[in-house]
Amino acid sequence: MDSNPSVGLLGREHHRVSAVPAWHRSRAPSVLAAAIAVGAAFGSACADDAEHTDRYQPAQFALAPTDAVAPAVGDPCSADSHCGKSMMCVDKTLCMCRAPLAACSHRCVDVQTDRANCGICGVRCGASAQCVGGVCTDATLSPGVTALSVGNPFNISPFNGTNCPVAHEAVPVWYPDGAFGKVLTSFNRMDLGTQGNDFATGWNNYTGAERFVGISMVGALGSNTNLCRVADPWTEYSGNTNIIYSSMVAWRKTGTGLCNPNSKCMAISGISPANVPANNWNFPGVCVAGGTGTQDDGPSIQYDWAGSALWATALDLATSNVRLHIFNNCGSGVPSQAGCLLTNSPSATAGTTNGLSHSHVLVNPSTHHGIVSFIDSNSNVNVKFYSVQGAPLSTLTLFSAPFFVNAGCPGGNQAIAKCGGPAGSDCGGTNTCSRIVPRVQMAEKLDGAAGKQYLYVVWDVNCLGLGNFPNRFKSRLSVIDITNETAPIFVRHIWSSGTDLASACSTPTQEFMGTVESARGSPNVGFYFYRQGTTNNAVDPCKTDFRGKISASNTFATTTEVQLSAGTFPTVAFSGLTMGDYVGTTDGLAFGNLYPTWAEPRSSSGVAGCVQCGSFRYALVARGNIALP
């Protein structure tokens, strides 16, 4: 492992932090220390007074208005004294919970111990049960997998061996109704796999064999007659509002009512868990104001799980600019309209992306500040911190990440070799390349015992631009201590193969589409990627699998490499998109389980929609697995 980030990278490594003037900065260095003290001050309770037990266990999950007992999450403030003891006044603007408390129905809750919100907002334990470690003691639960192992991969999208689904970019989302939900972006569907009414049991025992509820994401547009067709939905659940928010790229209609691919905007919709099976969207989507919105692409969304703010980003292909959208006090309402008004839309990049980079947005729960990552036109990986008002706080430049294409590929984002086959099949002919998009993925982890807030950043890089190495892709993870956002500390770098730059780029395999996931309530973290194996010591895209490095350490001090897919499969291009532009993950639930998802070509006897590769036909199926370090 490359534990010293300043050496061993052939002079290409550089870390640079730039901060804005002091009057724009928040009290980031002191916020985490105050947050850690919450547990000591309140024990297993998390309320602002002795009435916690009654006031924080409502008869049913619903939005709780501000009452006379204590301020609610999202109330305005100008100092910490204006908020309850379990809250902080963020950037002298809003009351939000001190991590590790979660915002449930506008109140601060310890989901590790709260009987009415056990493990997640809205999960209620039985009358005689306690909530221990985020699990109700009356639940007949057992870990889905044992330590240092993985479960059996299962289908998330419906597949029976004879049909031809094209499902990729599955983004899991969890919510308290016994369901495992996720978004499949290629054909505008949200498929919901469920098992009974026990949420935690459903997760741990989910096999993909129960039932599916197919939901048209076009329904998210409701009666908005100016929009049609959606793509790239990214879904986020808020325990504060009990709403599932879905950001998407929506096509505007022409004057004749046709979908216009040259006029797209980022739209956001909202639906309550109870309305998901009926596809009845509480808040149909509208275009987010604040950007040009002519060619929005690659949206990302994050609701502050300890606060009341919704954050979103999108890339405008027309200007190569990433726009950040902030909805500071997003309650009951569609983003951009009443109930969830847009606060600010600062430009995160000012036209300096490489024109393809998919951005990612995250929230630091210790400070409630937004974190935006992207790759700029100089191939630098950038991480930017923003206050809730949209003021830039600091910028962290991680690494020069040259995005050269593979030998023989035509250029642009057609950069990854795909499986060869006879001329006339999708994987044959003159173009043996497939799509990969430069992108950065992030996750965060609060280590309450150590008083540390960690950030994990993952991206793909081509070894050719890093020295005297062959033309092959690798995924890379950086572990960063962001307890002080203006002076982050680099902890460790992890490569998809090897232990440092030299050994990684000398390994003949090829890895790409890296992503990262952290399990809330435990130190478990996972770093995932596709790997193309080798034949005669050369990359063989017909021998692809999905795997990862998992760790029970917040800092990735030790890792175990695991294969998550069952066997290998060919890298095949479906509709020119390969297997999607990103891999989805979610925060783990009970027992610290990790839940990665990926898209996998699977052999099918079907015809319509399947892709021929060699003598086989393939469907693209969203798959999942459970891992526990």
Stockholm file with secondary structure:
# STOCKHOLM 1.0

chainA/1-629         MDSNPSVGLLGREHHRVSAVPAWHRSRAPSVLAAAIAVGAAFGSACADDAEHTDRYQPAQFALAPTDAVAPAVGDPCSADSHCGKSMMCVDKTLCMCRAPLAACSHRCVDVQTDRANCGICGVRCGASAQCVGGVCTDATLSPGVTALSVGNPFNISPFNGTNCPVAHEAVPVWYPDGAFGKVLTSFNRMDLGTQGNDFATGWNNYTGAERFVGISMVGALGSNTNLCRVADPWTEYSGNTNIIYSSMVAWRKTGTGLCNPNSKCMAISGISPANVPANNWNFPGVCVAGGTGTQDDGPSIQYDWAGSALWATALDLATSNVRLHIFNNCGSGVPSQAGCLLTNSPSATAGTTNGLSHSHVLVNPSTHHGIVSFIDSNSNVNVKFYSVQGAPLSTLTLFSAPFFVNAGCPGGNQAIAKCGGPAGSDCGGTNTCSRIVPRVQMAEKLDGAAGKQYLYVVWDVNCLGLGNFPNRFKSRLSVIDITNETAPIFVRHIWSSGTDLASACSTPTQEFMGTVESARGSPNVGFYFYRQGTTNNAVDPCKTDFRGKISASNTFATTTEVQLSAGTFPTVAFSGLTMGDYVGTTDGLAFGNLYPTWAEPRSSSGVAGCVQCGSFRYALVARGNIALP
#=GR chainA/1-629 SS CBCCTTSSSTTCEEEEEEECCGGGCCCHHHHHHHHHHHHHHHTTCCSSSTTHHHHTSCSSCCCCCCCSSSCCTTCBCSSGGGSCTTEEEETTTEEEECTTCEEETTEEECTTTCTTSSSSTTCCCCTTCCEETTEETTSCCCCSSCTTEECCCEESSCCCSSSCCBCCCCEEEEETTTEEEEEETTTTEEEEEECSSCHHHHHHTCCSCSEEEEEEGGGGGTTCTTEEEEEEEEEEEETTTTEEEEEEEEEEECTTSCEEEEEEEEEEEEECGGGTTTTCCSEEEEECTTSCCSBEEEEEEEECTTSSCEEEEEEETTTTEEEEEEETTCCSSCTTSTTSCCCBCCBSSTTCBCSSCBCEEEEETTTTEEEEEEEBTTSEEEEEEECTTCCEEEEEEEEECCCCCCTTCCBTTEEEECCCCCTTSTTCSSCCEEECCCBEEEEEEEETTTTEEEEEEEEEEEGGGGSSCCSCEEEEEEEEECSSTTSCEEEEEEESSSSSHHHHHHSSCEEEEEEEEEBTTSSCEEEEEEEEEEETTEEEEEEEEEEEEEESSTTCSSCEEEECSSSCBCCCCSTTSTTCSCCCCCCBCGGGCBCCEEEEEEECSCCTTCEEETTEEEEEEEEECCEEC
#=GC SS_cons         CBCCTTSSSTTCEEEEEEECCGGGCCCHHHHHHHHHHHHHHHTTCCSSSTTHHHHTSCSSCCCCCCCSSSCCTTCBCSSGGGSCTTEEEETTTEEEECTTCEEETTEEECTTTCTTSSSSTTCCCCTTCCEETTEETTSCCCCSSCTTEECCCEESSCCCSSSCCBCCCCEEEEETTTEEEEEETTTTEEEEEECSSCHHHHHHTCCSCSEEEEEEGGGGGTTCTTEEEEEEEEEEEETTTTEEEEEEEEEEECTTSCEEEEEEEEEEEEECGGGTTTTCCSEEEEECTTSCCSBEEEEEEEECTTSSCEEEEEEETTTTEEEEEEETTCCSSCTTSTTSCCCBCCBSSTTCBCSSCBCEEEEETTTTEEEEEEEBTTSEEEEEEECTTCCEEEEEEEEECCCCCCTTCCBTTEEEECCCCCTTSTTCSSCCEEECCCBEEEEEEEETTTTEEEEEEEEEEEGGGGSSCCSCEEEEEEEEECSSTTSCEEEEEEESSSSSHHHHHHSSCEEEEEEEEEBTTSSCEEEEEEEEEEETTEEEEEEEEEEEEEESSTTCSSCEEEECSSSCBCCCCSTTSTTCSCCCCCCBCGGGCBCCEEEEEEECSCCTTCEEETTEEEEEEEEECCEEC
//
